[in-house]
Amino acid sequence: MTPDAEKEALNAFKQAVNMTARQITAWLETAESKEVGSKETDGAESVGHRSGKQIVRILGKKAAAHTAADFTHMAKVAAYVKRHLAQRPEGDVTHTRWRYSLMNWGHDPQKKRGV
């Protein structure tokens, strides 16, 4: 990734991820978090749940310590959140698999900015 592409991935990631590392970590411990998302094999951890763990690791790093793999994952997270938000179901989404899936990817659609 070029330096410009890395900067773009980081900015998109910061816009997409609106949960703190602590909030994501606590969320990933819930039953709801573990019940959603696609799994590569039966009983395996979902792709989103695994992504959430990687997001926590990225958030715990200083900017200078980000690796090429981190930037690639940042871009993947931003793309997932953007795509998933476009599929918002009608009505109250508080207790939906849609919201829970997004939260595994570090985005709570019910969270107000700056909170």
Stockholm file with secondary structure:
# STOCKHOLM 1.0

chainA/1-115         MTPDAEKEALNAFKQAVNMTARQITAWLETAESKEVGSKETDGAESVGHRSGKQIVRILGKKAAAHTAADFTHMAKVAAYVKRHLAQRPEGDVTHTRWRYSLMNWGHDPQKKRGV
#=GR chainA/1-115 SS CCHHHHHHHHHHHHHHCCSCHHHHHHHHTSHHHHHSSCBSSTTSCBHHHHHHHHHHHHHTSCGGGCCHHHHHHHHHHHHHHHHHHTTCCSSCCTTCHHHHHHHHTTCCTTSCTTC
#=GC SS_cons         CCHHHHHHHHHHHHHHCCSCHHHHHHHHTSHHHHHSSCBSSTTSCBHHHHHHHHHHHHHTSCGGGCCHHHHHHHHHHHHHHHHHHTTCCSSCCTTCHHHHHHHHTTCCTTSCTTC
//
